[in-house]
Amino acid sequence: MKFPRLADLRYDHDLQQKDVAEYLCMNKEVYGRYERGNREIPVWALIRLADLYHTSTDYILGRTDRMDPIK
């Protein structure tokens, strides 16, 4: 499964793959595989990404077009 919103969110926040990889405490190549859909995103990483971008996991997964997290 591809996650095109990951790259879009990263660009919108002026981050590079290495920045996000460091935030997740992982190798840049591993994170790049998440963006390209070559590797499944672990739940813990998905949650951290939603926190980083102030959005919901559903938005990252493409289940909603609503960017703001539901409170």
Helices and strands as residue ranges (DSSP letters): H 4-12, H 17-23, H 28-36, H 43-53, H 57-61
